[in-house]
């Protein structure tokens, strides 16, 4: 059109516009742009396969709007056998989607919220095992506790193993001490870490659709001067900012791992340092909005809380304690004593008389048990008859080679005699080094030799006997020291000696 206004030659204008001359003449005669000449298509390229039964489809949708197109298609196949093919499902889905847009019920609108700087933080948990991180070669199954400031999208994350109150406490205070500031509110979903206690005789619906907070979680909020609040039941979109942060953080970590070149770390703490270094770099790019958040929040003036809870329990006559529905063995000298147990997110510590007696990995779930044969073997060796029906008998086999050794011993020695022979081997493992005893058992089993405590003890004692190297005592040559000092230093030394004399 611009070229035509200059010289009026259709051929030249068409060539400049890169189109055929006949097409250009049509646009000139119409006096419209190409976009203005597009008319809606009022014809079909093929016959509608559902035209004959569309009234049935509409009736089903009006009666039950929740029906999916696939379900309606299956109903039509049952009512009209042989009329429809599987490949026509996509056509029906398009028809149903268009009908819902034109005649369907109103849908719920997500109301976008305007966030205020420094008003609230949001906390959520997300699984991070999909990142494929390994610790010393073993896949690390874990989660991230994600803390987000919705106004600026400032993010922080702590490595954890479950959605526990210990993990929530650690994650919240790690983020707050990183910020150095405290928002007015902290928002979570209705996770069991914060809200799992329901008052007796009171339903969730009777409490306005929300579960009450744990007293321990409320104590955490009081310590930092924040007000706890949750989303409505089933309304995860109310925590949408941190939900979006979950995916954003994992995508950012995935890219950082690709740049790093491998995903193996020497320890969990090394992986967590990598996570937080990555997020620290991202937060530095947030700019002015983070500064606005910090200016609106109160300074953090409280001390850091201990990252554990304490419970006092009495050691049973079985030399075990029961903590949070799980059992742990402790040294038998603590039987009938009251010990203090510190529950961390990933481990427990047993203290007695202000001294650490035991530290071990914390069990997950319910009715699990962790029994160390070293705590029990001294009693079993004195009472071998109790081994056959011992409650924790399976825990007395530290590895598969010990179980194979037990079976090999029971072949010539049945009953208590065989049990005693095996317990002597287990006693040797507790008294020396378990790995050495396991290696001795592997050797005996590989050679099809008789497995006995004496044979294992002989192999272990031989393997652990250090070889004394043969050393010769050289005669020192004092003249070598003169050569190290040099002639000039020696001459000066002689002069000083003469002056002193």
Residue pairs with C-beta under 8 A, 6 or more apart in sequence:
1 13
1 27
1 28
1 33
3 9
3 12
3 13
3 16
3 17
4 10
4 13
4 28
7 13
10 21
10 24
10 25
10 28
11 21
13 24
14 20
14 21
14 23
14 24
17 24
27 33
27 34
27 37
30 37
48 54
48 91
49 84
49 88
49 91
50 57
50 76
50 88
50 91
50 92
50 95
53 76
53 79
53 80
53 83
54 95
56 76
56 79
57 72
57 76
57 92
57 95
57 96
57 99
58 99
60 67
60 72
60 75
61 67
61 72
61 96
61 99
61 100
61 104
65 100
65 104
65 105
69 89
69 92
69 93
69 95
69 96
69 97
70 89
70 93
72 92
72 96
73 84
73 88
73 89
73 92
76 83
76 84
76 92
77 83
77 84
110 237
115 150
115 151
115 241
116 151
116 296
117 151
117 152
117 289
117 292
117 293
117 295
117 296
118 149
118 151
118 181
118 183
118 184
118 292
118 293
118 294
118 295
118 296
118 297
119 151
119 183
119 184
119 185
119 296
120 150
120 183
120 184
120 185
120 186
120 187
120 229
121 147
121 148
121 149
121 150
121 175
121 183
121 185
121 186
121 187
121 226
122 147
122 148
122 150
122 186
122 187
122 188
122 239
122 241
122 242
122 245
123 145
123 146
123 147
123 148
123 168
123 171
123 172
123 186
123 187
123 188
123 242
124 145
124 146
124 188
124 189
124 239
124 242
124 243
124 245
124 246
125 143
125 144
125 145
125 146
125 160
125 163
125 167
125 191
125 193
126 143
126 144
126 146
126 246
126 249
126 250
127 142
127 143
128 142
128 143
128 144
128 159
128 250
128 253
129 139
129 140
129 141
129 142
130 250
131 250
131 253
131 254
131 257
131 263
132 139
132 257
132 263
133 139
133 140
133 142
133 257
133 263
133 264
133 265
133 271
134 140
134 263
134 264
134 265
135 264
135 265
135 266
135 267
135 268
135 271
136 264
136 265
136 266
136 267
137 264
140 265
140 268
140 271
141 161
142 159
142 160
142 161
142 268
143 159
143 160
143 161
143 162
143 163
143 167
144 157
144 158
144 159
144 160
144 246
144 249
144 250
144 275
145 157
145 158
145 160
145 167
145 168
145 170
145 171
145 172
146 155
146 156
146 157
146 171
146 242
146 245
146 246
146 249
147 155
147 156
147 157
147 158
147 171
147 172
147 174
147 175
147 242
148 154
148 155
148 156
148 241
148 242
148 245
149 183
149 290
149 293
150 241
150 242
151 289
151 292
151 293
152 286
152 289
152 290
152 292
152 293
153 241
153 245
153 286
153 289
154 179
154 283
154 286
154 290
154 293
155 245
155 248
155 249
155 279
155 282
155 283
156 171
156 174
156 175
156 178
156 179
156 276
156 279
156 283
157 171
157 249
157 275
157 276
157 279
158 167
158 170
158 171
158 174
158 175
158 272
159 268
159 271
159 272
159 275
160 167
160 170
160 171
160 345
160 346
161 167
161 345
161 346
161 364
162 345
162 364
163 191
163 192
163 193
164 193
164 345
165 193
165 194
165 214
165 216
165 217
165 309
166 307
166 308
166 309
166 343
166 344
166 345
167 193
167 345
168 188
168 191
168 193
168 194
168 217
168 220
169 220
169 305
169 307
170 307
170 345
172 186
172 220
172 224
173 220
173 224
173 304
173 305
173 307
176 182
176 224
176 300
177 300
177 304
178 276
179 294
179 297
179 300
180 294
180 299
180 300
181 293
181 294
181 297
181 298
181 299
181 300
182 224
182 225
182 226
182 297
182 298
182 299
182 300
183 226
183 293
183 297
184 226
184 227
184 297
185 226
185 227
185 228
185 229
186 221
186 226
186 227
186 228
186 229
187 229
187 230
187 231
187 238
187 239
188 194
188 195
188 228
188 230
188 231
188 239
189 230
189 231
189 236
189 239
190 210
190 211
190 230
190 231
190 233
193 214
193 217
194 213
194 214
194 217
194 228
194 230
195 210
195 211
195 212
195 213
195 214
195 217
195 230
196 211
196 214
197 211
197 212
197 214
197 215
198 204
198 211
198 212
199 207
199 212
204 210
204 211
204 233
209 232
209 233
210 230
210 232
210 233
211 230
211 233
213 228
213 230
216 309
217 228
218 228
220 305
221 227
221 228
223 302
223 305
224 300
224 302
225 298
225 302
231 238
231 239
232 238
236 243
237 243
249 279
252 278
252 279
252 282
253 275
253 278
256 274
256 278
257 263
260 274
265 271
265 274
268 346
283 290
307 344
307 345
308 342
308 343
308 344
308 349
309 342
309 343
310 340
310 341
310 342
310 343
311 323
311 340
311 341
311 343
312 338
312 339
312 340
312 341
313 321
313 322
313 323
313 338
313 339
313 341
314 321
314 336
314 337
314 338
314 339
315 321
315 330
315 334
315 335
315 336
315 337
315 338
315 339
316 322
316 335
317 335
317 336
318 391
318 392
319 329
319 330
319 331
319 332
319 334
319 335
319 375
319 376
319 379
320 327
320 328
320 329
320 330
320 369
320 371
321 327
321 328
321 330
321 339
321 341
321 350
322 328
323 341
323 343
323 348
324 343
325 366
325 367
326 363
326 365
326 366
326 367
326 368
326 369
326 370
327 368
327 369
327 370
327 371
328 348
328 350
328 358
328 360
328 363
328 369
328 370
328 371
329 370
329 371
329 372
329 375
329 376
329 392
330 339
330 350
330 357
330 358
330 375
331 357
331 358
331 375
332 375
332 376
332 378
332 379
334 350
334 352
334 357
337 352
339 350
339 351
339 352
339 357
340 350
340 351
340 352
341 348
341 349
341 350
341 351
342 348
342 349
342 351
343 362
344 362
345 362
346 361
346 362
347 359
347 360
347 361
347 362
348 358
348 359
348 360
348 362
349 356
349 358
349 359
350 356
350 357
350 358
350 359
351 357
360 370
360 372
361 370
363 369
363 370
369 392
369 395
371 392
371 395
372 395
373 395
373 396
373 398
373 426
373 429
373 430
374 430
376 392
376 396
377 396
377 423
377 426
377 427
377 430
378 427
378 430
380 386
380 387
380 390
380 396
380 423
380 426
381 420
381 423
381 424
381 427
384 416
384 419
384 420
384 423
385 416
385 419
387 393
387 396
387 416
387 419
387 423
388 415
388 416
388 419
390 396
396 426
397 403
397 406
398 426
398 429
398 434
398 438
399 438
401 438
401 441
401 442
401 445
402 425
402 426
402 429
402 438
402 441
404 441
404 445
405 422
405 425
405 441
405 444
405 445
405 451
406 418
406 422
408 445
408 451
409 418
409 421
409 422
409 451
409 452
410 418
412 418
412 450
413 421
421 452
421 453
424 453
425 437
425 441
425 451
425 453
425 456
428 437
428 453
428 456
428 457
428 460
429 437
429 438
432 460
432 464
433 464
436 460
436 463
436 464
437 456
437 460
439 459
439 463
440 455
440 456
440 459
440 460
440 463
441 451
441 456
443 459
444 450
444 451
444 455
444 456
444 459
445 451
449 455
482 490
485 493
